[in-house]
Amino acid sequence: MIKHILVSGFKTLSDFEMELRSGLNILVGPNGSGKTNIISFFEFLGLLQGMSVADAISSAGGAGSIFRKNGEDTYESNIHAKITGTTKLGYKKFLYYCYEFNIQIPDPGESIIYSRQKITLKRRTVDSIDEKRIKEWDLDIELNFDKENGLKTHVNKCNNNDSKLMSRYSWRKLSYKTTKRRIGQALKHYATPDQSIIDTLRFISREYWLPLFLELKGGYVYNIEPSKAKIPDDSAKKPGVSKDGTGLYSTLWALQQIEGIGERSVRSRLYSSFDFDLGDVNKNTMSDIKKYIRLANRWISNIDVSNNPFDKQLQIRVSISGAKEIPILPLSAMSDGTVKWIALITIILTTRTMFSLEEPENYLHPHMLSEIMSIMRSHMGENGFILMSTHSETLINNATPNEIVVVSYQNGKTIAKRVSNEKQLSREIRDTGFGLGYYYVSGSIEHG
């Protein structure tokens, strides 16, 4: 998972650093402090992995929205970011990575490009991130671009003893010189100044590229609008809940279809139908979703997704118990809170690495906030995390001090700090029975 970011030139983030921990990372702070900008960076990072840098900036709102403003009509000319973390390759097999990039504002009439990109990789047997202890990298490659010299590729270091490097091109061990030359050839042939270097990594080591690509691309940001989640999908739409909640019908339809599939064929069917990062999705996922839905509304006995043969629109029907005759209602007839709950549960159970939630408390009953926190903790893997912004004292009451990140705006910059008095707060909460939200509102949370 991503464990540390350093960002400059992106919105209000300047020399911005943030440590991330597995599980919940809850951003708290006043309006205008930059919580949304932090979340937006992770979304932007995900966009960069799936499209050109110009298209990613356009999808994120345009250059005027992305680049940090330092005057009435002036902007920072460069966005720099450094992302470090570890991703799991197998049992006691981890890949430590450090990915850096610079995006330059071009002169009028020129395309936006990466002026510099660098990726360094090291295989580890432990999930650690102590960069100082790494004496030699398994792979260190770099791209530089300027108008005078064009794109320059550099293979600073490679490990010819690493069977994962260039393994798809040769069955025998290569010499250091040959390995370095082949990696250089792959860079010169496939790398471009407007695409992420991570995309080029697939031609050097597909075994490293795929988990790293999925990890960096997993910057999904959700702000569920119940009115959008209630809109039926066409039966041909690929499953995957979008940031506003659309796609709920197609996702539940796909999950319902695999309930009766044998274990061996579940994964292959899912990968062919789902167009998003999969979590521990299996044939029981739909049953788990129904179980959690009843936490929000105990009268819901079942939900069923069907394909209307006339217009090929998916329909979700909800069965309500508690009467002699069980009424069956369309999803559009359910309350906004119930629909948002269904969407959130579906997202949690179908996302593996990371995603972000903006103010999840909207539309939800206070009791459900404690439930959603518990469900998120139980379903996040050891290498996954959730980034969440909130203003809800109730939600913070259900958090622990080590999950809180205090965000503030100082001297024109966004600052994010972990709670420094974690042990003291935990002891106070245990002794007094007051929740963490009480101490946050009263200003007792220290950071620095």
Secondary structure, DSSP 8 states (H G I E B T S, - for coil): -EEEEEEESBTTBSSEEEE--SEEEEEE--TTSSHHHHHHHHHHHHHHHHS-HHHHHHHTT-HHHHB-B-SSS-B-SEEEEEEEEEEEEETTEEEEEEEEEEEE---TTS--EEEEEEEEEEEESS----GGG--S-SEEEEEEEETTTEEEEEEEEE-TT-TTTTTTT-SS---HHHHHHHHHHHHHHH--TTS-HHHHGGGT-HHHHHHHHHHHH--EEE---HHHHTS--BTTS-----TTSTTHHHHHHHHHHTTTS-HHHHHHHHHHH--S---S--TTHHHHHHHHHHHH-TTEEEEEEEE-TTT-BEEEEEEE-SSSS--EEEGGGS-HHHHHHHHHHHHHHT--SEEEEE-TTTTS-HHHHHHHHHHHHHHS-TT-EEEEE---HHHHHTS-GGGEEEEEEETTEEEEEEBS-HHHHHHHHHHH---HHHHHHTT---B-
